[in-house]
């Protein structure tokens, strides 16, 4: 699926580890299930106010992709590409939510 938007560049894992700040234990948290480009599934805690950039930083630091990728909301059929926003604004804070990482 092409929307004309360019895929994000492949991140440097070292720089991504510095960008991924982790979870603020004092703020509301949720678990997000992420299906990686290689079909493996990981779960990670994020804060409700975390953004898709935070999810990308986590992925780039811990599960680097071989090239640029997009994130899709698995709850939608067909899954819709997500462009930005907080997990709360994207309605991804129930603890049962899943997203997909697809190579560009």
ZISUL-V297892 format. One record per residue. PHI is phi in degrees with one decimal (none if undefined). OMEGA is omega in whole degrees, 0 to 359 (* if undefined). NEAR is the number of other ideal C-beta (glycine too) atoms within 10 Angstrom. Layout:
BEGIN
PHI/OMEGA/NEAR
PHI/OMEGA/NEAR
END
This chain:
BEGIN
none/183/9
-122.2/178/6
-113.0/182/9
89.4/179/4
-78.2/179/10
-76.0/177/8
-71.8/176/13
-60.3/179/16
-67.7/176/9
-66.8/184/14
-87.5/172/19
-78.0/183/13
-56.2/180/12
-66.4/178/10
-66.4/180/12
-64.7/179/17
-61.8/178/14
-71.2/182/10
-77.7/181/16
-74.9/184/18
-85.6/182/11
85.4/185/12
-100.7/174/16
-86.7/185/12
-62.9/181/8
-84.3/182/7
-109.6/178/11
-57.5/183/10
-122.9/174/16
-146.6/175/19
-102.5/180/13
-123.4/176/21
-93.0/183/16
-123.2/174/20
-90.4/184/17
-76.7/181/15
-58.1/181/17
-92.4/177/10
79.3/173/7
-72.0/179/10
-119.6/175/10
-125.8/173/14
-120.3/180/10
-146.9/173/19
-82.5/175/14
-136.8/172/22
-83.1/178/21
-57.7/182/14
-84.4/177/14
-61.9/181/25
-106.2/174/17
-62.9/175/17
-64.0/176/13
-65.8/177/20
-62.8/178/22
-61.2/179/19
-61.8/177/21
-61.2/181/24
-62.2/182/23
-63.9/181/22
-79.4/189/18
-112.9/182/13
-143.5/185/16
-60.5/177/12
-90.7/181/20
-71.8/177/9
-156.9/182/11
-56.7/182/13
-148.5/175/21
-121.8/176/19
-110.8/182/21
-122.6/176/19
-82.5/183/17
-69.7/182/16
-72.2/180/15
-83.6/174/10
-129.2/353/7
-68.9/180/6
-54.9/182/18
-105.7/178/13
-67.6/179/15
-100.0/183/17
-98.9/183/11
175.1/180/10
116.4/177/13
-86.8/177/17
-60.5/179/22
-65.0/181/15
-67.1/179/12
-90.2/180/19
58.7/180/11
-117.5/185/26
-116.0/183/21
-73.6/184/10
93.1/179/12
-117.3/186/11
-84.6/181/18
-136.9/174/16
-128.6/179/22
-120.2/173/20
-103.9/179/20
-122.0/178/17
-65.7/181/12
-77.7/*/15
END
